[in-house]
Amino acid sequence: MKLIKITLFATFFMAASVVSYAQLSDRQNNPGKFKIGTRPVAGNLGFMIGGSMSDFKTLIKGDSSKNTLPLLALKYYKSDSQVWRLGVKATKNSTVRKGKIDTTGNYLMGLPTSVSKDSVTMTSEFLLYPGIEKHFLSSNIFDAYLAASLPLGFLREKQINNEDIGNTTSDYSHHKMSKMSLIYGIEAFFGIQAFIADLPLALGLEMGVSGIGYRGEKYKHKDEESNLGVATNQTYYTYKDDPMNAKYSSLKSNSYELKGSVRLTLSYYFAK
């Protein structure tokens, strides 16, 4: 989480350094005496941070098991009203536990003298958002636009549970579950933003709908066990929320979802 925060601050610092030689003062309706807003024009660049309220809460809270990088997007003004953008978003949640179970007295009862348990749970997601914006207002104060993007990335999940028993036959039970899904889709949204004073900054809101597909939406399981010195192993597949909890020797599973989205945005604009 600290690394995520450092990355965000460092990115803003580097972007801010550009202002020493690049000002957004080349627009005709923005003379030097006009101190209400500064609007980007053709050839300008922008850097945007966008995220939901839950994204920002996770970032501020600083939960060490959850790392969320809000949508970061670089914008290029192809014309005064057309903008190309490329965004990236990443999340990672992880939990690691290792320990030994207290088995005091088990030796006299004929039970294992020690049991070691390890568990790892990890979920990570990475997405690219190439997109385009069409702007409709020429005001130096407010801006409105329609936009579309094509999310593309992956979702990875992993869970490991190992148990090693310190008996005479050194029995064990190892279970590994993993998933790697391709994410693809389309996103359409409406955006509004307000330019702050005569600074090259804008606060905004994006609202829209997205259709997201997942290919390879299946879990691969690998079980390895040893009971009284007899080792066995098994590989099978499952899918999420299966009411039968069936184990498949082979499986093809894809899914698709349609959902709404709301993003708060902060943009910084500069000239090349």
C-alpha positions in Angstrom: 0.0 0.0 0.0 2.9 2.4 0.8 4.3 1.7 -2.7 1.0 2.5 -4.3 0.9 5.9 -2.5 4.5 6.7 -3.3 3.8 5.9 -7.0 0.8 8.3 -7.1 2.7 11.1 -5.4 5.8 10.7 -7.6 3.7 10.7 -10.8 2.0 13.9 -9.8 5.3 15.5 -8.9 6.8 14.7 -12.3 3.7 16.0 -14.1 3.8 19.2 -12.1 7.5 19.8 -13.0 6.4 20.3 -16.6 4.5 23.5 -15.8 7.8 25.4 -15.5 8.0 25.5 -19.2 4.6 24.5 -20.5 1.6 26.7 -19.7 -2.1 26.3 -20.9 -2.3 29.9 -22.0 -2.5 29.5 -25.8 -6.3 29.5 -26.0 -7.9 32.6 -27.5 -10.7 32.9 -25.0 -8.2 32.6 -22.1 -6.2 35.9 -21.9 -3.9 36.6 -19.1 -6.4 38.7 -17.2 -9.0 35.8 -17.3 -8.7 34.1 -13.9 -11.6 31.7 -13.8 -10.4 28.6 -15.7 -7.7 27.1 -18.0 -8.9 24.7 -20.7 -6.6 22.4 -22.7 -6.6 22.7 -26.5 -5.3 20.6 -29.4 -1.8 19.3 -28.8 -2.0 19.4 -25.0 -1.6 16.4 -22.7 -3.4 15.5 -19.5 -2.9 13.1 -16.6 -6.0 11.8 -14.8 -6.7 9.8 -11.6 -10.1 8.3 -11.4 -11.7 5.9 -9.0 -14.9 4.9 -7.1 -15.4 5.9 -3.5 -14.4 2.4 -2.4 -11.1 2.7 -4.3 -10.2 5.9 -2.6 -11.3 4.6 0.8 -9.1 1.5 0.4 -6.1 3.8 -0.6 -6.6 6.1 2.3 -7.2 3.4 4.9 -3.9 1.8 4.0 -4.9 -1.9 4.5 -1.7 -3.9 4.0 -3.6 -6.8 2.6 -5.3 -4.7 -0.1 -3.5 -2.7 -2.8 -5.6 -0.7 -5.1 -4.2 1.5 -7.9 -7.1 3.7 -9.2 -7.5 4.3 -12.9 -4.5 6.3 -14.1 -5.0 7.7 -17.6 -2.8 9.7 -20.0 -4.8 12.0 -22.3 -3.8 13.6 -25.6 -5.9 16.3 -27.2 -6.0 15.4 -30.9 -8.1 18.4 -31.4 -9.9 20.9 -29.2 -12.9 18.5 -29.0 -11.3 15.0 -29.5 -9.2 13.3 -26.9 -7.4 10.0 -27.0 -6.7 8.3 -23.7 -4.9 5.3 -22.3 -5.6 4.2 -18.8 -4.4 1.5 -16.5 -5.9 0.0 -13.3 -4.6 -2.6 -10.9 -5.7 -4.3 -7.7 -4.1 -6.9 -5.5 -5.4 -8.5 -2.3 -3.3 -11.1 -0.4 -3.2 -12.9 2.9 -0.3 -15.2 4.1 -0.5 -17.3 7.2 2.0 -19.8 8.6 2.1 -21.5 11.9 2.3 -24.7 14.0 -0.6 -26.1 16.0 0.0 -26.8 19.7 -0.1 -30.5 20.1 1.2 -30.8 23.7 0.4 -34.2 25.1 -0.5 -35.8 21.8 2.5 -38.1 22.0 1.1 -39.9 25.0 -2.3 -40.2 23.3 -0.8 -41.6 20.1 -1.6 -38.6 18.0 0.8 -36.5 15.8 3.4 -34.7 17.8 3.4 -31.6 15.5 1.2 -30.1 12.8 2.4 -27.3 10.5 -0.2 -25.3 8.5 0.5 -22.8 5.8 -2.1 -20.8 3.8 -1.8 -18.3 1.0 -4.7 -16.4 -0.6 -4.1 -13.9 -3.5 -6.3 -12.1 -6.0 -4.8 -9.7 -8.6 -6.4 -7.8 -11.5 -4.7 -5.7 -14.2 -6.5 -3.7 -16.9 -5.7 -1.4 -19.8 -8.3 1.1 -20.9 -7.6 2.5 -24.4 -10.4 5.0 -25.2 -11.6 8.2 -26.9 -13.5 11.3 -25.7 -15.8 13.7 -27.6 -16.1 17.1 -25.9 -19.1 19.4 -26.5 -18.5 22.6 -24.5 -15.8 25.3 -25.2 -16.1 27.0 -21.9 -13.1 27.6 -19.7 -15.1 26.8 -16.6 -17.1 23.6 -17.4 -16.6 20.7 -19.7 -18.9 17.8 -20.9 -18.0 14.8 -23.0 -19.1 11.4 -24.2 -16.4 8.7 -24.1 -15.9 5.0 -24.8 -13.1 2.6 -23.8 -12.1 -1.0 -24.4 -11.0 -2.7 -21.1 -8.4 -5.5 -21.7 -6.5 -7.4 -19.0 -6.4 -10.4 -16.7 -7.7 -11.7 -13.4 -5.6 -14.1 -11.4 -6.6 -16.0 -8.2 -4.5 -18.4 -6.2 -5.1 -20.2 -2.9 -2.7 -22.7 -1.2 -3.4 -24.7 1.9 -0.7 -27.0 3.2 -0.8 -29.2 6.3 2.3 -31.3 7.3 1.8 -33.8 10.1 4.8 -34.8 12.2 3.9 -38.5 12.8 6.0 -41.5 12.1 5.0 -41.6 8.4 5.3 -37.9 7.8 1.8 -37.5 6.4 0.7 -34.3 4.6 -2.2 -32.7 2.8 -1.4 -30.1 0.1 -4.1 -28.3 -1.8 -3.5 -25.6 -4.5 -6.3 -23.8 -6.4 -5.6 -21.3 -9.2 -7.3 -19.3 -11.9 -6.2 -17.1 -14.8 -8.9 -15.3 -16.7 -8.7 -13.0 -19.7 -10.8 -9.8 -19.2 -12.3 -7.9 -22.2 -15.2 -5.6 -22.7 -16.5 -2.2 -23.7 -17.3 0.8 -21.6 -19.5 3.9 -22.5 -19.9 6.8 -20.3 -20.7 10.5 -19.9 -18.3 12.9 -18.2 -18.4 16.3 -16.7 -15.5 18.4 -15.2 -14.9 21.8 -13.8 -11.6 23.7 -14.3 -10.1 25.0 -11.0 -9.3 28.8 -11.0 -6.5 29.6 -13.5 -4.7 26.3 -12.6 -4.3 23.5 -15.1 -6.5 21.2 -12.9 -10.0 19.9 -13.2 -12.3 18.0 -10.9 -14.9 15.7 -12.6 -17.3 12.8 -12.6 -17.7 10.0 -15.1 -20.9 7.9 -15.1 -21.7 5.1 -17.5 -22.2 1.4 -18.2 -19.7 -1.4 -19.0 -20.0 -4.9 -20.4 -17.2 -7.1 -19.1 -16.4 -10.7 -20.3 -14.2 -13.3 -18.6 -12.6 -16.1 -20.6 -11.2 -19.1 -18.7 -13.4 -18.5 -15.7 -12.5 -21.8 -14.0 -10.5 -23.0 -11.1 -7.8 -25.6 -11.4 -7.2 -27.8 -8.3 -4.2 -29.9 -7.4 -4.5 -32.1 -4.4 -1.6 -34.1 -3.0 -2.0 -36.3 0.2 -0.1 -38.9 2.1 -2.0 -41.0 4.6 0.0 -43.6 6.6 2.7 -43.4 4.0 0.4 -43.9 1.0 0.7 -40.9 -1.4 -2.1 -39.9 -3.7 -2.7 -36.9 -6.1 -5.6 -35.5 -8.0 -6.2 -32.7 -10.5 -9.6 -31.4 -11.3 -11.6 -28.2 -12.3 -14.5 -26.3 -10.8 -16.3 -23.1 -11.4 -17.6 -20.4 -9.1 -21.0 -20.8 -7.4 -21.6 -24.3 -8.9 -24.7 -25.6 -6.9 -23.5 -29.2 -7.4 -19.8 -28.6 -6.4 -18.8 -31.0 -9.1 -15.2 -31.9 -9.9 -14.6 -31.8 -13.7 -11.7 -33.6 -15.5 -11.9 -30.9 -18.2 -14.0 -27.7 -18.2 -14.7 -24.7 -20.4 -16.2 -21.8 -18.5 -16.8 -18.1 -19.6 -18.9 -15.4 -18.1 -20.2 -11.9 -19.0 -21.6 -9.1 -16.8 -23.2 -5.7 -17.4 -22.8 -3.1 -14.7 -22.9 0.6 -14.1 -20.0 2.6 -12.9 -19.3 6.0 -11.3 -15.9 7.5 -11.1 -14.5 10.7 -9.4 -11.7 12.2 -11.4 -8.8 14.7 -10.9 -7.0 15.8 -14.1 -3.8 17.8 -14.6 -3.2 19.3 -18.0 0.1 20.5 -19.6 1.5 21.4 -23.0 4.1 19.3 -24.8 
